[in-house]
């Protein structure tokens, strides 16, 4: 029975190696197929440009149908985000001031 277990584990290892070898071969072949496409980069550029045209067309439709609503929403969000930035700047300033005061307090304590 011990010999049979050894045989099976070797067989499983062999199958694992074969599966890995097949996977690597498939990946290499897929890569070669992509490289053999003479229109490869042009095809990608075409698809990108086509997508950009779709985006532009959607933008035009949305602007016509919902432009005022979107602009009002953008104004509201811009005001909100600007106030967040301002609040963060105020917090940072307050933190700097607090740290300076704490350093001064620590220095005064060291002098005593």
C-alpha angles and dihedrals in degrees: 000000000000091000090051091054090051091049092050094048090051089049091051090049089050091051091049091052091048091050091050091047091051092048093050091047091051091049092050092048092049090051091049090050090054091048092049091058103102091197093048102120091031089052090052091048090049092051091047092049092047090051091048090053090052090051091049091049091051090048090055093050093047091047091053096044103033106011097120092047093047092047092050089049090048090051091051093048093045091053090048094048092046090052089050090053090047091049091050091050090050090048091049091050092049090048092051090049091048092050092050091051091048091050090050090049091049091049091050090050091050091052092058 
